[in-house]
Amino acid sequence: MKPKKMNKYVFISIVAVLSTFVLAFGSYASALIAGNLLTDEDKLNFAQTTTVVDEQGDQIARLYIEDRENVSIDEIPEHVQHAFISVEDHRFYDHQGVDFIAIGRALYRDILAGAAVEGGSTITQQLAKNVYLENEKNAHEKNKRSLNQYES
């Protein structure tokens, strides 16, 4: 008995599926590795308000650009957590960090309005933007100060 020849199309299909799987897995692994290499842990800790105290430990001043104090998630009441999620990203538990439905809806409304009227970013995307991208206004001010430094 001769072994049956595998149908050419079945073989090509299997190779295509396996190649796609290997490529997808490799891309995912590369993104994870690159993300770990590019993440600056210090950028995840936003600047806090500086409190100045006297010799007795009494507060005499607070120095800040933004009045911010880090707290544990356990210190934030559960109803406040739910309110934040409902306002900022009500589908928070339904996606993996990117809400394509919200992005599509925002794009549709922006096109209808002819301007950027709605955002479609998730809490995760907002955090990534704050960590990895520079605020356009802050970057402009930094560049302006740098130029003034050379003019003096």
C-alpha positions as CSV (number, residue, x, y, z in Angstrom):
1,M,0.0,0.0,0.0
2,K,1.2,3.4,-0.9
3,P,0.8,6.2,1.6
4,K,-1.7,8.8,0.5
5,K,-0.3,12.0,-0.8
6,M,-1.3,15.0,1.3
7,N,-3.5,17.3,-0.7
8,K,-1.4,20.3,-1.8
9,Y,-4.0,22.8,-0.6
10,V,-4.3,21.2,2.8
11,F,-0.5,21.3,3.2
12,I,-0.3,25.0,2.2
13,S,-3.2,25.8,4.6
14,I,-1.5,24.1,7.5
15,V,1.8,25.9,6.8
16,A,0.0,29.2,6.5
17,V,-1.8,28.7,9.8
18,L,1.3,27.6,11.6
19,S,3.3,30.5,10.1
20,T,0.7,33.0,11.2
21,F,0.7,31.6,14.7
22,V,4.5,31.7,15.0
23,L,4.5,35.3,13.6
24,A,1.7,36.4,16.0
25,F,3.4,34.8,19.0
26,G,6.8,36.3,18.0
27,S,5.3,39.7,17.6
28,Y,3.5,39.5,21.0
29,A,6.7,38.3,22.7
30,S,8.7,41.1,21.1
31,A,6.2,43.7,22.2
32,L,6.3,42.4,25.8
33,I,10.1,42.4,25.8
34,A,10.4,45.9,24.2
35,G,7.8,47.2,26.7
36,N,9.8,46.0,29.6
37,L,13.0,47.5,28.2
38,L,11.4,50.8,27.4
39,T,9.5,51.3,30.7
40,D,11.1,53.7,33.0
41,E,9.9,52.8,36.5
42,D,10.6,56.4,37.7
43,K,8.0,57.7,35.2
44,L,5.3,55.6,36.9
45,N,5.9,57.5,40.1
46,F,4.5,61.0,39.5
47,A,5.8,64.0,41.4
48,Q,4.2,64.5,44.8
49,T,3.6,67.6,46.8
50,T,6.6,68.5,49.0
51,T,5.6,69.3,52.6
52,V,7.9,71.6,54.7
53,V,7.7,71.1,58.5
54,D,9.2,72.9,61.4
55,E,11.3,71.4,64.2
56,Q,8.2,70.2,66.0
57,G,6.9,68.4,62.9
58,D,4.1,71.0,62.2
59,Q,3.5,71.7,58.6
60,I,4.5,75.2,57.5
61,A,4.3,75.0,53.7
62,R,3.4,72.8,50.8
63,L,5.4,73.2,47.6
64,Y,4.0,71.9,44.3
65,I,3.2,72.5,40.7
66,E,0.3,70.0,41.0
67,D,-1.0,69.2,44.4
68,R,-0.5,65.4,44.4
69,E,-0.1,62.8,47.0
70,N,0.3,59.0,46.3
71,V,-2.1,56.7,48.1
72,S,-2.6,53.0,48.1
73,I,-5.6,51.7,46.2
74,D,-6.9,50.3,49.6
75,E,-7.2,53.9,50.8
76,I,-9.6,54.9,48.1
77,P,-13.2,54.1,48.9
78,E,-14.7,51.5,46.6
79,H,-17.5,53.9,45.5
80,V,-14.9,56.4,44.4
81,Q,-13.1,53.7,42.3
82,H,-16.4,52.8,40.6
83,A,-17.3,56.4,40.0
84,F,-13.8,57.0,38.4
85,I,-14.2,54.0,36.1
86,S,-17.8,54.9,35.1
87,V,-16.7,58.4,34.1
88,E,-13.4,57.6,32.5
89,D,-13.8,54.2,31.0
90,H,-17.2,52.5,31.6
91,R,-16.1,49.4,29.6
92,F,-12.9,49.0,31.6
93,Y,-13.6,45.4,32.5
94,D,-14.7,44.5,28.9
95,H,-11.4,45.2,27.1
96,Q,-7.7,44.5,27.5
97,G,-6.5,48.2,27.5
98,V,-7.7,49.3,24.1
99,D,-11.4,49.8,23.5
100,F,-11.9,49.6,19.7
101,I,-15.6,50.3,20.1
102,A,-14.9,53.6,21.9
103,I,-12.2,54.5,19.4
104,G,-14.6,53.8,16.5
105,R,-17.4,55.8,18.1
106,A,-15.1,58.7,18.9
107,L,-13.8,58.7,15.3
108,Y,-17.3,58.6,13.9
109,R,-18.4,61.5,16.0
110,D,-15.3,63.5,15.3
111,I,-15.9,63.0,11.5
112,L,-19.5,64.1,11.8
113,A,-18.5,67.2,13.8
114,G,-15.5,68.0,11.6
115,A,-13.4,68.4,14.7
116,A,-12.0,66.5,17.7
117,V,-15.0,66.5,20.0
118,E,-14.8,63.2,21.7
119,G,-12.0,61.0,23.1
120,G,-11.9,57.3,22.8
121,S,-9.0,56.5,25.0
122,T,-9.1,54.1,27.9
123,I,-7.6,54.6,31.4
124,T,-4.8,52.3,30.3
125,Q,-4.1,54.4,27.1
126,Q,-4.2,57.6,29.2
127,L,-1.6,56.2,31.6
128,A,0.6,55.0,28.7
129,K,0.4,58.5,27.1
130,N,1.4,60.2,30.4
131,V,4.3,57.7,31.0
132,Y,5.7,57.4,27.4
133,L,4.8,60.7,25.7
134,E,5.7,64.2,26.7
135,N,2.9,66.7,27.3
136,E,2.9,68.9,24.2
137,K,2.6,72.1,26.2
138,N,5.4,71.1,28.6
139,A,7.6,70.1,25.7
140,H,7.0,73.5,24.1
141,E,7.9,75.3,27.3
142,K,11.1,73.3,27.7
143,N,12.1,74.1,24.2
144,K,11.4,77.8,24.7
145,R,13.5,77.9,27.9
146,S,16.3,76.1,26.1
147,L,16.3,78.6,23.3
148,N,16.2,81.6,25.8
149,Q,19.2,80.1,27.6
150,Y,21.3,80.3,24.4
151,E,20.1,83.9,23.6
152,S,21.3,85.3,27.0
